[in-house]
């Protein structure tokens, strides 16, 4: 009888370690959590997702910006520059230098934009990530958004500088 009591006590104490969490998204887009199904409003129970707090056997991959055509150097999708474009000067730079800087700046901000979209998608559908990872996503999104806005401002400042020196549009692609 003592062994039955010991086994029951061990199993009873270990059960909170294997806790499950119910998640659902309400009509405002807010992701909610509950420990019990009874805490989930009835109208969301059909859409509830069950998440386990037990350690994952497969380690989730970190969010990394996927390489997209926008993230690659834009040389593949732009029209070739004239052969003597490096001789045409606008301000203190050649047309080829302006064009290269536009491609680099655009690739930087578009890569950051892609990363921001991936984090947003992960926040909307947090499947296969730990709670700690999920809780860190809003801060990561804000940091990524801040970097995106900084890079976009650099691109817009470059465009403004190009306007001031009269750089034709074909060198901004």
C-alpha positions in Angstrom: 0.0 0.0 0.0 2.9 2.4 0.7 4.3 1.9 -2.8 0.9 2.8 -4.3 0.9 6.0 -2.2 4.4 6.9 -3.2 3.6 6.3 -6.9 0.4 8.3 -6.7 2.2 11.2 -4.9 5.0 11.3 -7.6 2.5 11.3 -10.4 0.3 13.9 -8.7 3.3 16.2 -8.2 4.7 15.7 -11.7 1.4 16.5 -13.5 1.8 20.3 -13.2 5.2 20.0 -15.0 3.3 18.8 -18.0 0.9 21.7 -18.0 -1.0 22.5 -21.2 -2.1 25.9 -22.3 -5.0 26.9 -24.5 -4.5 29.7 -26.9 -6.9 31.6 -29.1 -7.1 34.8 -31.0 -10.1 37.1 -30.4 -11.8 39.4 -32.9 -9.4 42.2 -32.1 -6.5 40.0 -33.0 -5.3 39.6 -29.4 -3.7 36.3 -28.6 -5.2 34.9 -25.3 -4.0 32.1 -23.0 -5.8 29.9 -20.5 -4.8 26.9 -18.4 -8.2 25.2 -18.7 -10.6 24.8 -21.6 -13.4 26.1 -19.3 -11.6 29.5 -19.2 -11.9 29.8 -23.0 -15.0 31.7 -24.1 -17.5 29.3 -25.9 -17.4 31.2 -29.2 -13.6 30.6 -29.5 -13.5 27.0 -28.3 -13.7 25.7 -31.9 -10.6 27.7 -32.8 -8.5 27.0 -29.7 -5.0 25.6 -30.0 -3.5 23.4 -27.4 0.1 24.1 -26.4 2.2 22.0 -24.1 4.7 23.5 -21.7 6.8 20.4 -21.8 10.2 20.8 -23.4 10.3 20.6 -27.1 12.0 17.6 -28.6 12.8 19.6 -31.7 14.5 22.9 -31.2 12.6 25.6 -33.0 14.6 27.5 -35.5 15.1 31.2 -34.9 13.4 33.7 -37.2 15.9 34.5 -40.0 15.0 36.6 -42.9 14.5 34.3 -45.9 16.3 35.3 -49.0 13.9 36.8 -51.4 14.4 38.5 -54.7 14.0 41.8 -52.8 16.8 40.8 -50.4 19.2 39.9 -53.1 21.3 42.6 -54.8 19.1 44.3 -57.3 21.6 43.9 -60.1 19.7 40.9 -61.3 16.5 42.8 -61.9 17.7 46.2 -63.0 18.5 47.3 -66.5 22.2 47.4 -67.2 23.9 50.8 -66.8 25.5 52.3 -69.9 29.2 51.4 -70.2 30.3 55.0 -69.5 28.0 55.5 -66.5 31.0 55.6 -64.2 32.1 58.7 -66.0 28.8 60.6 -65.6 29.1 62.6 -62.4 26.2 63.8 -60.2 27.4 65.7 -57.2 30.6 64.0 -56.0 29.6 60.5 -57.2 29.4 58.8 -60.6 26.1 57.5 -61.8 27.3 53.9 -61.3 28.1 54.7 -57.6 24.7 56.2 -57.1 23.1 53.2 -58.7 25.1 50.8 -56.5 24.2 52.7 -53.3 20.5 52.6 -54.2 20.6 48.9 -54.8 22.4 48.3 -51.4 20.0 50.6 -49.5 16.9 49.1 -51.0 18.1 45.5 -50.3 18.8 46.5 -46.7 15.4 47.9 -45.9 13.5 45.2 -47.9 15.4 42.5 -46.0 14.4 44.1 -42.7 10.8 44.5 -43.9 10.8 40.7 -44.7 12.1 39.9 -41.2 9.4 42.2 -39.7 6.7 40.3 -41.7 8.0 36.9 -40.6 7.9 38.0 -36.9 4.4 39.3 -37.4 3.3 36.0 -39.0 4.9 34.1 -36.1 3.0 36.3 -33.6 -0.3 35.6 -35.4 0.4 31.8 -35.6 2.7 30.8 -32.8 2.9 27.1 -33.7 6.1 25.2 -32.7 7.7 27.9 -30.5 8.1 28.0 -26.8 6.2 30.4 -24.6 9.5 32.3 -23.9 10.1 32.7 -27.6 6.5 33.9 -28.1 6.8 36.4 -25.2 10.0 37.8 -26.7 8.4 38.4 -30.2 6.8 41.8 -29.5 10.1 43.2 -28.3 11.9 41.7 -31.3 9.2 43.1 -33.6 9.7 46.6 -32.2 13.5 46.4 -32.5 13.2 45.1 -36.1 10.6 47.9 -36.9 12.9 50.5 -35.5 15.8 49.2 -37.6 13.5 49.1 -40.7 12.5 52.7 -40.2 16.1 53.8 -39.8 17.1 52.0 -43.0 14.1 53.4 -44.9 15.0 56.9 -43.7 18.5 56.3 -45.1 17.0 55.3 -48.4 14.7 58.3 -48.5 17.6 60.6 -47.6 19.7 59.1 -50.4 16.7 59.7 -52.8 16.5 63.3 -51.6 20.2 63.8 -52.2 19.9 62.3 -55.6 17.0 64.8 -56.4 19.2 67.7 -55.3 22.0 66.7 -57.7 19.6 65.9 -60.6 20.2 62.1 -60.8 17.9 60.6 -63.5 15.4 58.0 -62.3 17.0 55.2 -64.3 20.0 55.2 -62.0 17.8 54.8 -58.9 16.7 51.3 -59.7 
